[in-house]
Amino acid sequence: MAGGSLSELGPSGPSVEPGTTRRKTPAAVSGAALASPREPEALVGALEQLVRLMEYQLPAMRGSVLLLDDDGATLHHGAAPSLPPEYCRAIDGARIGPATGSCGTAAYRGAQVIVTDIATDPLWADYSQLALPHGLRACWSTPIRAGERVLGTFAMYYEEPRAPTKEELGMTAIASLLASNIIMRARAEAALRTSEAELRKRTEAAERWALALAEGEAEMRAARAEAEHANKTKSDFLATMSHELRTPLNAIGGYATLMLDGIPIPASEGQQKFLRRVLEAQKHLLALIENVLVHAKLEAGRMTYAMTSVRVGELLDDVDALSAPLLANKRITCDCTHCDRTLVVRADRQKSVQILLNLVSNAVKFTTPGGCITLRTFVPAPGRAVIGVRDTGVGMSAAQVAMVFEPFVQFEHRLTGESKGTGLGLPISRQLARGMGGELQLESEAGDGTEFFLTLAMDESETLA
């Protein structure tokens, strides 16, 4: 093999032995200075070393490596330490095709292209003016491949028209194989570095998220503890206030009742009228306090339920007895003819009556004197029973319907212009219904009345006498 063995390649390229004829590039520059910024410097340096090795073995040859872009259509500079820089810049970025010089055609065909005379070969028709001024007359180009994929080309240039020898063809095959290994290894290492950088980035992000999550959980625990403490404080305060308020209110009620009974002396008719108003106010305040306490207990999750099998007729009888004075006061009738009194539900009897009484009381409040309230029952699905309470009152707008179950929300009613109470009756009723495994819903339109639906689980296994 001309020029020496492969083992003679030094770290900066082969040395030229005394007596060896070697061209000198007038304005030679390193491959790194011409290389595309898309390729890592280590790859460019390794390819330049390979070219120098081949040039050392074939002293009359000038080598070149062009790299094919990811688009598979453009070649850019890889390494050409002995070619004129002006020529390297001229062909950098050339498109491949069926007649684009030796390298562009070889990359396009995926096969070796040998041009023995650049000046006359039709493949160089559009490129000969770039090569001939630099004394380049012959060019053999071999695709650098990785399986079926073309990575670039390895070219051998000569200053005179000529065909390759068998030895030169063998060197070209070795060069293209080595170039393939260098390119694939460099790109694999670059991909590994990118993956490692991405992994570090994701790990750091995950660590930040974990830290933020831990901090968030600590804040949530602190907030939960603070909320539980605040809730306990509120419950304790309400229990204390309940006792402190109920005691004087009960005393007021007791003394007013005694005075109405003529103790210690009979009261006049005018005094009795005022005493009855005092009793009404006392009962109203006690009811408000009870609502606030029930709401606090529901919020704290401390409400208990005595679930039993209850006949709907029993619930209606209890509600009728408790609501009769309210209905009579406004001459409102209550129609229960559409109720199936034999239905049996699983519920807390006292709390179910409380819900229905609240619904009837609301219906009375918003129904004109002489109006009618209708109660009905139906079974919308197996195992579920519904008790509906409908009034012929003023109804509600869509905005009011959306807010009706919010705590402490009150609507001024158009009949009296007043809005009595705490605004807790309906929210408490819904929570009680859900606590028994049921639901409380409504349908209403402004000017067309309102109907509430209390849904409870049926007890189909029980037949009550």
C-alpha positions as CSV (number, residue, x, y, z in Angstrom):
1,M,0.0,0.0,0.0
2,A,1.5,3.3,-1.1
3,G,2.7,5.9,1.5
4,G,2.8,3.7,4.7
5,S,0.5,1.7,7.0
6,L,-2.6,2.6,8.9
7,S,-0.8,2.4,12.2
8,E,1.4,5.4,11.2
9,L,-1.5,7.8,11.8
10,G,-0.6,10.2,14.6
11,P,-2.9,12.2,16.8
12,S,-2.8,15.2,14.4
13,G,-2.7,13.3,11.2
14,P,0.0,11.4,9.4
15,S,3.5,12.8,9.1
16,V,5.0,13.0,5.6
17,E,8.1,10.9,5.2
18,P,11.2,12.4,3.6
19,G,11.1,12.2,-0.2
20,T,7.3,11.8,-0.4
21,T,5.7,14.2,-2.9
22,R,2.7,16.0,-1.3
23,R,0.5,18.9,-2.4
24,K,0.2,21.9,-0.2
25,T,-3.1,23.7,-0.2
26,P,-2.4,27.4,-0.8
27,A,-4.9,28.6,1.8
28,A,-5.7,25.4,3.8
29,V,-8.0,25.7,6.7
30,S,-9.2,23.1,9.3
31,G,-12.4,21.2,8.8
32,A,-13.8,22.7,12.0
33,A,-13.6,26.2,10.5
34,L,-15.8,25.2,7.6
35,A,-18.0,22.6,9.3
36,S,-21.7,23.3,9.7
37,P,-22.6,24.3,13.3
38,R,-25.2,21.4,13.1
39,E,-22.4,18.9,13.6
40,P,-20.4,18.5,16.9
41,E,-16.8,19.5,16.8
42,A,-15.7,16.0,17.8
43,L,-17.3,14.5,14.7
44,V,-15.7,17.1,12.4
45,G,-12.3,16.4,14.0
46,A,-12.7,12.6,13.6
47,L,-13.7,12.9,10.0
48,E,-10.8,15.2,9.3
49,Q,-8.4,12.6,10.8
50,L,-9.9,9.9,8.6
51,V,-9.5,12.0,5.5
52,R,-5.8,12.8,6.4
53,L,-5.3,9.1,6.9
54,M,-6.6,8.2,3.5
55,E,-4.5,11.0,1.9
56,Y,-1.5,9.6,3.6
57,Q,-2.1,6.2,2.1
58,L,-2.8,7.8,-1.4
59,P,-0.5,10.8,-1.6
60,A,-1.9,12.1,-5.0
61,M,-5.5,12.1,-3.7
62,R,-7.4,14.9,-1.9
63,G,-10.2,13.6,0.2
64,S,-13.6,15.0,1.2
65,V,-16.6,14.0,3.4
66,L,-20.0,15.6,2.8
67,L,-22.8,14.9,5.2
68,L,-26.4,14.5,4.1
69,D,-28.9,16.6,6.1
70,D,-31.9,15.0,7.8
71,D,-34.1,16.2,5.0
72,G,-32.3,13.7,2.7
73,A,-31.8,16.3,0.0
74,T,-28.9,18.6,1.0
75,L,-25.2,18.0,1.5
76,H,-23.1,20.1,3.7
77,H,-19.4,20.2,4.6
78,G,-17.9,17.6,6.8
79,A,-14.2,17.4,6.3
80,A,-11.8,18.3,3.5
81,P,-8.4,19.4,4.9
82,S,-6.6,19.5,1.5
83,L,-9.3,21.0,-0.7
84,P,-9.3,24.8,-1.3
85,P,-11.6,26.5,1.2
86,E,-13.3,28.5,-1.6
87,Y,-14.3,25.2,-3.3
88,C,-15.5,23.7,0.0
89,R,-17.7,26.8,0.6
90,A,-19.0,26.7,-3.0
91,I,-20.4,23.1,-2.7
92,D,-21.5,23.4,0.9
93,G,-25.4,23.1,0.9
94,A,-25.6,21.6,-2.6
95,R,-28.8,19.7,-3.4
96,I,-28.5,16.1,-4.4
97,G,-29.9,14.9,-7.8
98,P,-29.4,12.8,-10.9
99,A,-26.7,15.1,-12.4
100,T,-25.2,17.0,-9.5
101,G,-21.5,16.2,-9.7
102,S,-20.0,13.1,-8.3
103,C,-21.1,13.5,-4.6
104,G,-24.6,14.8,-5.2
105,T,-25.3,12.1,-7.8
106,A,-23.8,9.3,-5.5
107,A,-26.0,10.4,-2.6
108,Y,-29.0,10.6,-4.9
109,R,-28.4,7.1,-6.5
110,G,-27.1,5.5,-3.3
111,A,-24.3,4.0,-5.4
112,Q,-20.7,4.8,-6.2
113,V,-20.1,7.4,-9.0
114,I,-16.7,7.5,-10.8
115,V,-16.0,10.6,-13.0
116,T,-12.7,10.2,-14.7
117,D,-12.7,13.7,-16.3
118,I,-14.7,16.5,-14.7
119,A,-14.2,18.8,-17.7
120,T,-16.1,16.5,-20.0
121,D,-18.5,14.4,-17.8
122,P,-22.2,15.5,-18.2
123,L,-22.7,14.9,-14.4
124,W,-20.4,17.9,-13.8
125,A,-22.0,20.1,-16.5
126,D,-23.3,22.6,-13.9
127,Y,-20.4,22.2,-11.4
128,S,-17.2,22.0,-13.5
129,Q,-16.6,25.7,-13.3
130,L,-16.3,25.3,-9.5
131,A,-13.7,22.5,-9.6
132,L,-11.5,23.2,-12.7
133,P,-10.1,26.6,-11.5
134,H,-8.7,24.7,-8.5
135,G,-7.0,22.0,-10.7
136,L,-9.5,19.3,-9.8
137,R,-10.0,17.0,-12.8
138,A,-11.2,13.6,-11.5
139,C,-13.6,12.7,-8.7
140,W,-14.8,9.4,-7.4
141,S,-17.6,9.5,-4.7
142,T,-18.9,6.6,-2.6
143,P,-22.1,6.8,-0.5
144,I,-21.5,6.6,3.3
145,R,-24.3,4.2,4.4
146,A,-25.8,2.9,7.6
147,G,-27.9,0.0,6.4
148,E,-30.3,1.5,3.7
149,R,-29.8,5.0,5.0
150,V,-27.3,7.3,3.2
151,L,-25.4,9.5,5.7
152,G,-23.2,11.3,3.2
153,T,-20.4,10.7,0.7
154,F,-16.6,10.1,0.7
155,A,-14.9,11.6,-2.3
156,M,-11.4,11.3,-3.8
157,Y,-10.2,14.1,-6.0
158,Y,-7.3,14.0,-8.4
159,E,-5.5,16.8,-10.4
160,E,-5.5,14.8,-13.6
161,P,-8.1,12.8,-15.5
162,R,-7.9,9.2,-14.5
163,A,-9.7,6.0,-13.5
164,P,-9.3,4.4,-10.0
165,T,-7.1,1.4,-9.5
166,K,-8.3,-1.7,-7.7
167,E,-6.3,-0.6,-4.7
168,E,-7.9,2.8,-4.7
169,L,-11.4,1.3,-4.9
170,G,-10.6,-0.8,-1.9
171,M,-9.4,2.3,0.0
172,T,-12.6,4.1,-0.9
173,A,-14.7,1.2,0.5
174,I,-12.7,1.2,3.7
175,A,-12.9,5.0,4.0
176,S,-16.7,5.0,3.6
177,L,-17.1,2.2,6.1
178,L,-14.9,4.0,8.7
179,A,-16.8,7.3,8.0
180,S,-20.1,5.5,8.7
181,N,-18.8,4.2,12.0
182,I,-17.5,7.6,13.0
183,I,-20.8,9.4,12.1
184,M,-23.0,6.8,13.8
185,R,-21.0,6.8,16.9
186,A,-20.8,10.6,17.1
187,R,-24.5,11.0,16.6
188,A,-25.2,8.2,19.1
189,E,-23.0,10.0,21.7
190,A,-24.7,13.3,20.9
191,A,-28.2,11.7,21.3
192,L,-27.0,10.1,24.6
193,R,-25.8,13.5,25.8
194,T,-29.1,15.0,24.8
195,S,-31.0,12.2,26.5
196,E,-28.9,12.7,29.7
197,A,-29.5,16.4,29.6
198,E,-33.3,15.9,29.1
199,L,-33.3,13.3,31.9
200,R,-31.5,15.7,34.2
201,K,-33.9,18.4,33.3
202,R,-36.9,16.1,34.0
203,T,-35.4,14.8,37.2
204,E,-34.8,18.4,38.4
205,A,-38.4,19.2,37.4
206,A,-39.7,16.1,39.2
207,E,-37.7,17.1,42.3
208,R,-39.2,20.6,42.2
209,W,-42.7,19.2,41.8
210,A,-42.1,16.7,44.6
211,L,-40.9,19.6,46.8
212,A,-43.8,21.7,45.9
213,L,-46.2,18.8,46.5
214,A,-44.6,18.2,49.9
215,E,-44.9,21.8,50.7
216,G,-48.5,21.9,49.4
217,E,-49.4,18.8,51.5
218,A,-47.8,20.4,54.6
219,E,-49.8,23.6,53.9
220,M,-53.0,21.5,53.4
221,R,-52.4,19.7,56.7
222,A,-51.8,22.9,58.5
223,A,-54.9,24.5,56.8
224,R,-57.0,21.4,57.7
225,A,-55.8,21.5,61.3
226,E,-56.6,25.2,61.4
227,A,-60.0,24.6,59.9
228,E,-60.8,21.8,62.3
229,H,-59.7,23.9,65.2
230,A,-61.8,26.8,63.9
231,N,-64.8,24.5,63.4
232,K,-64.4,23.1,66.9
233,T,-64.1,26.6,68.3
234,K,-67.3,27.6,66.3
235,S,-69.2,24.5,67.5
236,D,-68.1,25.1,71.1
237,F,-69.1,28.8,70.8
238,L,-72.5,27.9,69.3
239,A,-73.1,25.2,72.0
240,T,-72.3,27.8,74.7
241,M,-74.3,30.5,73.1
242,S,-77.2,28.1,72.7
243,H,-77.3,27.4,76.4
244,E,-76.8,31.0,77.3
245,L,-79.6,32.2,74.9
246,R,-82.0,29.3,75.5
247,T,-82.0,29.8,79.3
248,P,-83.3,33.4,79.3
249,L,-85.6,32.7,76.3
250,N,-87.2,29.8,78.1
251,A,-87.5,31.9,81.2
252,I,-89.2,34.6,79.1
253,G,-91.6,32.1,77.6
254,G,-92.4,30.6,81.0
255,Y,-93.1,33.9,82.7
256,A,-95.3,35.0,79.7
257,T,-97.3,31.8,79.9
258,L,-97.8,32.2,83.6
259,M,-99.0,35.8,83.1
260,L,-101.4,34.6,80.4
261,D,-102.8,32.1,82.9
262,G,-103.5,34.9,85.4
263,I,-100.5,34.3,87.7
264,P,-99.8,36.2,89.9
265,I,-102.8,38.4,88.8
266,P,-105.2,38.2,85.8
267,A,-103.9,40.2,82.8
268,S,-106.1,42.6,80.9
269,E,-107.1,41.9,77.3
270,G,-104.5,44.4,76.0
271,Q,-101.8,42.9,78.2
272,Q,-102.7,39.4,76.9
273,K,-102.3,40.6,73.4
274,F,-98.8,41.8,74.1
275,L,-97.9,38.6,76.0
276,R,-99.0,36.5,73.1
277,R,-96.6,38.5,70.8
278,V,-93.8,38.0,73.4
279,L,-94.4,34.2,73.2
280,E,-94.4,34.3,69.4
281,A,-91.1,36.2,69.3
282,Q,-89.6,33.8,71.9
283,K,-90.6,30.7,69.8
284,H,-89.2,32.4,66.7
285,L,-85.9,33.1,68.3
286,L,-85.6,29.5,69.7
287,A,-86.3,28.2,66.2
288,L,-83.6,30.4,64.7
289,I,-81.1,29.2,67.3
290,E,-82.0,25.6,66.6
291,N,-81.4,26.1,62.9
292,V,-78.0,27.5,63.5
293,L,-77.0,24.7,65.8
294,V,-78.3,22.0,63.3
295,H,-76.4,23.6,60.5
296,A,-73.2,23.7,62.6
297,K,-73.7,20.0,63.5
298,L,-74.2,19.1,59.8
299,E,-71.1,21.0,58.7
300,A,-69.0,19.2,61.4
301,G,-70.4,15.8,60.3
302,R,-71.7,15.1,63.8
303,M,-75.4,14.6,62.8
304,T,-76.7,11.1,63.6
305,Y,-79.7,9.4,62.0
306,A,-82.1,6.9,63.5
307,M,-83.0,5.0,60.3
308,T,-86.2,3.0,60.5
309,S,-89.0,1.7,58.2
310,V,-91.6,4.5,58.1
311,R,-95.0,4.5,56.3
312,V,-95.5,7.7,54.2
313,G,-98.9,8.1,55.7
314,E,-97.4,8.5,59.2
315,L,-95.1,11.2,58.0
316,L,-98.1,13.0,56.4
317,D,-100.1,12.8,59.6
318,D,-97.3,14.3,61.6
319,V,-96.8,17.2,59.1
320,D,-100.6,17.8,59.0
321,A,-100.8,18.1,62.8
322,L,-97.9,20.5,62.9
323,S,-98.8,22.7,59.9
324,A,-102.5,23.0,60.6
325,P,-102.3,26.4,62.4
326,L,-100.2,27.9,59.6
327,L,-102.6,26.7,56.9
328,A,-105.6,27.9,58.8
329,N,-104.1,31.3,59.5
330,K,-104.0,32.0,55.7
331,R,-107.0,29.9,54.7
332,I,-104.8,27.6,52.6
333,T,-105.9,24.1,51.8
334,C,-103.5,21.1,51.6
335,D,-104.4,18.4,49.1
336,C,-102.9,15.0,49.8
337,T,-105.3,12.9,47.6
338,H,-102.4,12.0,45.2
339,C,-100.3,10.5,47.9
340,D,-99.9,6.7,48.3
341,R,-100.0,6.5,52.1
342,T,-98.9,2.8,52.0
343,L,-95.4,3.4,50.7
344,V,-92.7,2.5,53.2
345,V,-89.4,4.3,53.2
346,R,-86.1,3.9,55.1
347,A,-85.6,7.2,56.9
348,D,-85.2,9.0,60.2
349,R,-88.8,9.8,61.0
350,Q,-88.2,13.0,63.0
351,K,-85.8,14.4,60.4
352,S,-88.2,13.5,57.5
353,V,-91.0,15.3,59.2
354,Q,-88.7,18.3,59.8
355,I,-87.9,18.4,56.1
356,L,-91.5,18.1,55.0
357,L,-92.7,20.7,57.6
358,N,-90.1,23.1,56.3
359,L,-91.2,22.6,52.7
360,V,-94.9,23.1,53.7
361,S,-94.0,26.2,55.8
362,N,-92.2,27.7,52.8
363,A,-95.1,26.9,50.6
364,V,-97.5,28.7,53.0
365,K,-95.2,31.7,53.2
366,F,-95.1,32.2,49.4
367,T,-98.8,31.3,48.6
368,T,-101.5,33.9,48.6
369,P,-104.3,33.6,51.2
370,G,-107.0,31.1,50.0
371,G,-104.5,29.3,47.8
372,C,-103.7,25.6,47.7
373,I,-100.7,23.4,48.5
374,T,-100.6,19.9,46.9
375,L,-98.6,16.9,48.1
376,R,-98.1,13.9,45.9
377,T,-96.0,10.7,45.9
378,F,-94.6,8.7,43.0
379,V,-91.9,6.0,42.4
380,P,-89.5,7.2,39.7
381,A,-87.3,4.1,39.8
382,P,-87.2,0.8,41.7
383,G,-86.3,1.3,45.3
384,R,-86.9,5.1,45.3
385,A,-89.9,7.1,46.5
386,V,-90.6,10.8,46.0
387,I,-92.8,13.1,48.0
388,G,-93.6,16.3,46.2
389,V,-94.8,19.5,47.8
390,R,-96.2,22.1,45.3
391,D,-97.6,25.5,45.9
392,T,-99.5,28.0,43.8
393,G,-97.3,30.9,44.9
394,V,-95.1,33.4,43.1
395,G,-92.4,30.9,42.0
396,M,-88.7,31.7,41.6
397,S,-86.5,33.0,38.8
398,A,-83.6,30.8,37.4
399,A,-81.1,32.9,39.4
400,Q,-83.1,32.2,42.6
401,V,-83.4,28.5,41.9
402,A,-79.6,28.4,41.5
403,M,-79.1,29.9,45.0
404,V,-82.0,28.5,47.0
405,F,-79.9,25.8,48.7
406,E,-77.0,28.1,49.6
407,P,-76.8,28.8,53.4
408,F,-78.0,32.1,54.7
409,V,-79.6,33.1,51.4
410,Q,-83.1,34.7,51.8
411,F,-85.5,35.9,49.2
412,E,-87.8,38.8,50.0
413,H,-91.3,37.6,49.5
414,R,-93.6,39.7,47.4
415,L,-96.7,39.2,49.4
416,T,-95.4,40.9,52.6
417,G,-92.1,42.5,51.5
418,E,-90.4,40.6,54.4
419,S,-87.7,38.0,54.6
420,K,-87.8,36.3,58.0
421,G,-85.5,33.6,59.2
422,T,-81.9,32.7,58.8
423,G,-81.9,31.3,55.3
424,L,-80.9,27.9,56.6
425,G,-84.2,25.9,56.3
426,L,-83.7,24.6,52.8
427,P,-79.9,24.0,53.0
428,I,-80.5,22.1,56.3
429,S,-83.3,20.1,54.7
430,R,-81.2,19.1,51.7
431,Q,-78.3,18.0,53.9
432,L,-80.7,16.0,56.1
433,A,-82.1,14.3,53.0
434,R,-78.7,13.4,51.7
435,G,-77.7,12.2,55.2
436,M,-80.5,9.7,54.9
437,G,-79.3,8.6,51.5
438,G,-81.9,10.7,49.7
439,E,-82.1,14.0,47.8
440,L,-84.0,17.3,47.8
441,Q,-84.6,19.0,44.5
442,L,-87.0,21.5,43.1
443,E,-88.7,22.9,39.9
444,S,-89.9,26.4,39.7
445,E,-90.8,29.2,37.3
446,A,-91.5,32.8,38.2
447,G,-95.2,33.4,38.5
448,D,-96.0,29.6,38.2
449,G,-95.4,28.3,41.7
450,T,-92.7,25.9,43.0
451,E,-92.5,22.1,43.6
452,F,-89.9,20.5,45.9
453,F,-89.2,16.8,45.6
454,L,-87.9,14.8,48.6
455,T,-86.5,11.5,47.4
456,L,-86.0,8.6,49.9
457,A,-85.1,5.0,49.7
458,M,-88.0,2.6,49.7
459,D,-88.1,-0.4,52.1
460,E,-89.8,-3.0,49.9
461,S,-89.1,-5.8,52.3
462,E,-91.4,-4.4,55.0
463,T,-95.2,-4.6,55.0
464,L,-96.5,-2.6,57.9
465,A,-99.9,-3.3,59.4
